[in-house]
Amino acid sequence: ERLFDAYVTILGAVTEVCTALSGAPIRIVLHGYDYPIPDGRGFGGGWGPLPGPWLSPGLVQKGYNALPQGKPILVELIDRFNAMLRRAAQSPGMGHVKYVDLRGELPSGSSYKDWWANELHPSRKGFQRVATRIAAAL
């Protein structure tokens, strides 16, 4: 609920400012993540300020095997996050906000590494597919 309240507050503030400056609200697209694959791969081989991995270590620390046991946990989290985004987009006064459901957009089978750059983010090929979906919503 706190995350929902935060989203609605931010959406309301952006809408108010844009309406004051341009006379109309701007179109806003909300999207969640696809179902991640907690395989322990971080960004850029683990280099940088937020290199990851982000999911696998937390699952393992809590006693779950990241892939077979962790995937269903992450499905539940992603489903809840997407439900919250959908609800935020459907809130009163948010007719200019569109929610795009990206769950299931990227393959998760044996070729998943072609679509996923790491355990949480798409590859270039994956981002192109996601961007096409978001562009279609605009």
N, C-alpha and C positions, 0 to 999 in steps of 0.2 A: 504493500500500500504506500509506503514511503517513496518508492521508486515511481509509482504511478503519479503520486502527488507532485513529485519533482518534475516529471515529464510534462504534466499538464500546466504547471507553473511556468516552465520555460517556454512551452508552446504559446501560452497566453501572452507572455511578455514579448516574444518575438512578433506575434500577431499584432499586438498593440503598437509597438514601435513602427513596424512596417506600414500599418494602416495610417498612423499619424504622418509618416513621411511621404507615402505615395498615394494615400487615399483608398487603398485596398490591401487586404492581406495577401501575402505571397503564398504560392503553393509550397507545401512542405511534404516531404516523403519520409515516413518512418519505416525502418526495416530492422529485423532482427538478424541473428546469425542462422546459418544452416546448422545441421547437427554436426558438431565437431568430432574429430577422431583423435582421442588423447594418446597419440603414439610417442610423445616425448620430444617431438621436433620443435625447436625454437626458431626465432627469426634470425636470418643471416648466420646460421650456424652457432647461435648463442652469443652473438656479439652485439654490443650497444646498450643503451640505458634500460630497455625493457626487453631483454633478449628471449625470454621464455626458456623452457617450456612453461606454460601457464596452468595446464590442466592435469597432466599426468602426475607431477610431484604431489599435488594436494590429494589426489585420489589414493596414491600409493601410501602416503603418510597416514591416511585414515583407514588403511587396511584393505583397500580395494585394488584388484589387478586393473590397471588403467584401461585396457581394451575390453576384455569380456565383461567385467563387472562395472566399469566406469561408463561405458557408452550408454546404457539405459538410464543412469543417473543424469547424464548430460542431456539426454533426450527430454527428460522431465523438466530440467531447468530451462532449456531452450523453449519448450512448449509453454511454460509459465511466463517466460519473458515475452514471447510473441503474443500471448493472450493479453498481457498488460499493454503492449503497444497497440494492439487492435482496439482495446477499450479506450485508450487515450485518444486515438484518432476518431473514435465515435462519440467523444464527449461533446456536450453542448458548446456551440460556437466554433467547432473544429471542422466545419464543412470543407475548408481549404486544405485539410490534412489528409493525406492518403497513406494507408498502411500497405506495404508490400511484403507478402509472406515468401521468404526465401528458403524455407525448410524443404529439403529434398531436391534442391536445385543442383547441387554438386554431387557427382557420383561418389559413393563410399565403398565401392567394390575393390577388386584387385588393382585397378588402375587409379585409385584415389589420389596418389601422389602427383598425378598429372594435373589434378584439379585443386589440390590443397598444397600451399607452399609450406605450411607448418601445421601444427595441431589445431589451429584456430582460424587461420586466414587463408583465403583462396590464393592460388597461383595466378600468374598473369592471365592464363586461359580461363581460370575460374572467375576472376574479376571481370573479364569480358562478358562472360555469361550472365553474371549478376548485374552488371551495368546495363545490359540489354533489357533485363526484366525491369529495372528501375526506370530506364528511359521510356519504356512502354507505358509505365504508370503516369508519366508526366504528359 
